[in-house]
Amino acid sequence: AEEKIAAIRHWQVADVYDGKERAVLAWTDALVLQDGRASDELFDALHQHLSDEDILELTYHVLCYNLHAVSCRALRLEYDDVPDRIQEVPVPEGGEVADWAGNAWQK
């Protein structure tokens, strides 16, 4: 268990996770980091290991935890006692907004 905790930041390439665990972690990343934009392929991979009811329950718990995390961050109620690591900086003169995602969400 300790090795899985230590490898969580690199779950995509760590050899300590099985297929089910990778599918759950990928689903979690899609929910939290991609605002729920999970591909059909990802859902199908998850569905190989979990029932519809299990996926609903997993989704609910992940999003409840995410709600708690975002609320605590916004209200400065974090327990790690570390100043906010993200600092806003002004856009440089002549700077333009880049569309990094491009058409990644379109099929």
Buried (B, 14 or more C-beta within 10 A) or exposed (E): EEEEEEBEEEBEEBEBBEEEBBBBBBBBBBBBEBEEEBEEEBEEBBEEBBEEEEBEEBBEEBBEEBEEEEEEEEEEEEEEEEEEEEEEEEEEEEEEEEEEEEEEEEE
